[in-house]
Amino acid sequence: MKDSIQLTGNQIFSSYQVEKNLYDEVFDQTGKVKKYYQKVLSLFNKLTLQDLKKLNEFARASFFNQGVTFAVYSDNMKGVERIFPFDLFPRIIPLKEWENLEKGIIQRNRAINMFLYDIYHDRKVLKDKIVPSELIFSSNYYLKEMIGFTPPGKVYTHISGTDLIKHKDGEYYVLEDNLRCPSGVSYVLSNREAMKRTLSKVFSSYNIKPVHDYPEQLLSMIQSVAPEGVDNPTCVVLTPGMYNSAYYEHSFLAQSMGIQLVEGRDLYVDKNFVYMKTLHGSKRVDVIYRRVDDDFIDPLCFRPDSVLGVPGLMGCYREGNVTIINAPGTGAVDDKAVYTYIPEIIKYYLSEEPILKNVHTYRCELEDDLKYVMENMEELVVKPVDESGGYGIFMGHKSTAAQRKDFQDRIKNNPRKYIAQPIMSLSVHSTFIEESEFFEPRHIDLRSFCLMGKGKDFVLKGGLSRVALKKGSLIVNSSQGGGSKDTWVLEG
Amino acid sequence: MSAYFDILYQSISEYEYPVKEAFFEFIISPCECDSQSLVEFNIKTSTGPDVFTTKNSLGFNQIRIRPAGYFKTFKLEYSAKVRKEELNNIDNLRPSAHEQWAEINSTNFYIENFLYLHTSPLTVIPKENQNEVLIYRRSSDLLEYSLELNTHIHNLLSYEKEVTDVSTTAADVILLKKGVCQDYTHLFLAMARSNGLACRYVSGYLDQGSSYTGTGGMHAWAEVYIPGMGWTGFDPTNNCRVNIQYIKVAHGRDYNDCSPIKGVLLSLGENKTYHLVQVSQQQQ
């Protein structure tokens, strides 16, 4: 029995295998191309290998010229600036499918904001035992400084990034909610730019939903949550500085919104207001889109050794004189253990069925779940609940006996720290692989970007499709060798 | 019966080199609560009239100052008049020990008071030193237990200045067996919390006409939640219950929530800070 199908007749697709037990975004199980990919595939089919290599060079030059880089943190490559690998074959999501995703993302984030308001006020959801209170109170990201405080419009997660995957059943699943000023949106815009520069003709024959209005939408959301009574707010992007891995994005967003990019040392507090030092004297600041973690935003309130923040900022915030985006304390909800309760949270606040599915999650702190995890290590992915960027993840199906033993010990020592999930088979997508000089299937996910302001919900039509470039790998994070694709939401 | 107290508070900081930029937060003014009100409050600083207040996250006054221009000395002074009411004797209103524990072990009580039930960095005692802590629960009535704990800590420690500082934890104190009022209080909180009680750190002033220990500067004591009585003050430094001579400024999980001065400054060299506190009861 063959479990894959060989495509024929296409030059650079000649070694492409459609795996039967995976969901291929481009081809169906019989190897036939899906309708909405036909035009783009026929274009690639006309290209010779030399053409494609040339186009790849164009795309790469486009990123260089745009200055799009990121830094990697790992033991032997400290802070090296790199270009995010980009694949020319776009990921296409039909509009109908997208509309459902968009509804689901907004539903999820509305519920998350109501949940945040509740855990910082009456805590009804805890008293009603929908979510265990210990889970919230033991979180390092649950801030007592936010208790009883209501941010403008009751919005906490102004900017969120919901990570989605398509499983082999063809359904989307949410993998995680990123609620602490997630990064990546600048890549969405620069990917589109690179595509336009490289394959300009394709764009005229497709009705692709635009993404270029994102900075405009972001600015109008930021302005919508300005303090009460401020008509023409001064807004800034607060960055930890040029050594931060996402510094490119901070400067890109500030520039494309036409607002100041500042560091902590450019701001100060006086008379319960925040001011910015400028060449023309001081200027009051009304809204701060900060890309500095909670712990570092105010040394008088949180980490006293922080030089990245503004001393006294939290006092101005509590007085309602400045708005901080995202609100401090949202990290209590993007904890991977709280993730498992999101379907219940949606039902509790909205009385609606969740539109988007959650991956089944085993919580190691629960006795039965712990037992299951211990006995089925090979079938599971085990993750620490409080780390981002794909660090410290255990992949059961690729583990050695020694690794399993090591992780079992780690879990036993601190069960609260770990959750486990069945290994989701992320969908695959044709991706040009330089080493083999052929298109090959690679696993992808989708980070979507959602904005919430006062009376304003917006989901960027597209998002960042991340690709695990290593054959068979399921880890798509840029810090772990992932690349990305332009993502088209397509009408018709 | 009410009483009036006059408070004079001075804080003087001297810097070796001129300070270019600074920002200070003070939590030093008497708070308004059930048995206490602020009749008069006047504050001035050496660097100008700009003094702003805000409430910290637990609702206590925070005085915030950004001194203008360069300075080598910073002086803050306030005078206040506080009216205190005699605490009602409601000890007998508390329910049975069984009912008291049922209330403080309930989920809703935990959800409302988790801040004061959880140990905090300064009130945590590692497992190997907990024996003494956990054994110590002779009485199950919370008032009686708190009084016993108060006396136990008072006898366990000896009062000695300059052997501890603001970063000293309850775990250090239990080994050191000496310290000042905040150390007594942290140990009280650590032991009470590890026995499941809700309790909080209180900063404030003591009437200097009394014979208590700790009247020279700001004082610290503990409050325990006792069903039927509410938050009830105990002073392990003086082995007594809190009375009309205790003037409260703020409460929190531990010293870090109540520290009288916090600041960030751009300066070089050494600096020294002096405090002067005068508290006297007005003669009627």
HADDOCK unambig.tbl for C-alpha pairs under 7 A between the chains (distance, minus, plus):
assign (segid A and resid 127 and name CA) (segid B and resid 108 and name CA) 6.15 0.50 0.50
assign (segid A and resid 133 and name CA) (segid B and resid 111 and name CA) 6.81 0.50 0.50
assign (segid A and resid 145 and name CA) (segid B and resid 57 and name CA) 5.01 0.50 0.50
assign (segid A and resid 270 and name CA) (segid B and resid 66 and name CA) 5.95 0.50 0.50
assign (segid A and resid 271 and name CA) (segid B and resid 52 and name CA) 5.78 0.50 0.50
assign (segid A and resid 272 and name CA) (segid B and resid 52 and name CA) 6.97 0.50 0.50
assign (segid A and resid 300 and name CA) (segid B and resid 262 and name CA) 6.54 0.50 0.50
assign (segid A and resid 300 and name CA) (segid B and resid 263 and name CA) 6.89 0.50 0.50
assign (segid A and resid 311 and name CA) (segid B and resid 23 and name CA) 6.98 0.50 0.50
assign (segid A and resid 311 and name CA) (segid B and resid 264 and name CA) 6.81 0.50 0.50
assign (segid A and resid 315 and name CA) (segid B and resid 54 and name CA) 6.57 0.50 0.50
